[in-house]
Amino acid sequence: MDLAGKVAIVTGGGAGIGRAAAIALAGAGAATVVADIDQQAAEAVAAEIVGQGGSALGLVVDVSRSVDVGTMAAAAVDSYGGIDLLYNNAAIQTYGSVTELEEPAWDRLFAVNVKGIYLCSRICIPLMRSRGGGAIVNAASIQGLATQKRVAAYAASKGAVISLTRSMALDYASDGIRVNCICPGSVDTPMLRKNAAAQGDAEAVLAMWGSVHPIGRIAQPAEIARLVVFLMSDDASFITGASYVIDGGLTAAFVQG
Ligand SMILES: NC(=O)c1ccc[n+]([C@@H]2O[C@H](COP(=O)([O-])OP(=O)(O)OC[C@H]3O[C@@H](n4cnc5c(N)ncnc54)[C@H](O)[C@@H]3O)[C@@H](O)[C@H]2O)c1
């Protein structure tokens, strides 16, 4: 999967799946903008890529703020001449049912997880179009397909990402811009580890969650990153509007065991 000469943006690229995807995209040859609300994390991942001989830029960006997103796109154009690839990965997770969640928490989650994709795509698509096309991958989740108790806002946001992916795929197919989303099961990232720690011994909880996946373990971020790189690459040239489940078999079963 050769991305030489391409320019990629990864939001939430400072940690977890975003970090792995930024490293993998750069490894495939793309000049990579690592955008994260955590400036230190973004700069550290960019430095790691440069240390491995790749080309990268770390930027502080809150994807829910149009001014930040505008600065991000301008920096990509200034440094690398344009944008070809966008991985809309940044998201937050907040537990709670509808009656438990306070309004600001609901609004913040949708501002990052859904509006963030709208803002980043809105600014990047015209730039992709001017270069003859591009590819976008949106981070959904199996929580957008089936869910658990007390994940109301996150599950709703990931359902929205799946629908938004279909809409964007239709709207920009004739511009040569492919849009797909991924629906991972549990992945070993800071987000998942924080959730596990809230329920007790993090390692034991992660092992228990892993055992629920038919493959018998949770995923490593690099396993998800390889799917992102594939969907960004010309190897996926006929794939658009698709939702890729990558969950170790979790949603294949009615009941585990
Ligand atoms: N980890 C999982 O099990 C899992 C499963 C399914 C889907 N996902 C999805 O994959 C994506 C990455 O998840 P992860 O587990 O790596 O998360 P993570 O929390 O470990 O990392 C997310 C990164 O995004 C950054 N971020 C948060 N808010 C931001 C904002 N407003 N603007 C810019 N950056 C921001 C964080 O600073 C962090 O570096 C998310 O969309 C998540 O919903 C994760």
The ligand as an ORCA input file, in Angstrom:
! r2SCAN-3c Opt
* xyz 0 1
  N     -10.555      1.939     21.794
  C     -11.621      1.282     21.397
  O     -11.922      0.195     21.923
  C     -12.474      1.819     20.267
  C     -13.475      0.970     19.748
  C     -14.273      1.427     18.710
  C     -14.082      2.707     18.202
  N     -13.122      3.516     18.738
  C     -12.989      4.837     18.147
  O     -11.669      4.981     17.631
  C     -11.256      6.355     17.745
  C      -9.966      6.436     18.537
  O     -10.209      5.877     19.822
  P      -9.036      5.618     20.874
  O      -9.494      4.493     21.711
  O      -7.735      5.581     20.200
  O      -9.164      6.971     21.754
  P      -8.132      7.634     22.787
  O      -8.966      8.382     23.770
  O      -7.203      6.602     23.301
  O      -7.344      8.667     21.863
  C      -8.085      9.705     21.267
  C      -7.203     10.892     20.956
  O      -8.085     11.933     20.496
  C      -7.723     13.144     21.131
  N      -8.887     14.028     21.190
  C      -9.923     13.991     22.075
  N     -10.756     14.994     21.845
  C     -10.255     15.694     20.813
  C     -10.676     16.875     20.120
  N     -11.783     17.539     20.481
  N      -9.926     17.311     19.084
  C      -8.785     16.661     18.723
  N      -8.332     15.563     19.366
  C      -9.065     15.091     20.389
  C      -7.200     12.734     22.490
  O      -6.368     13.746     23.074
  C      -6.455     11.448     22.161
  O      -5.110     11.706     21.823
  C     -12.426      7.080     18.392
  O     -13.253      7.603     17.374
  C     -13.154      5.976     19.133
  O     -14.500      6.297     19.350
  C     -12.305      3.104     19.757
*
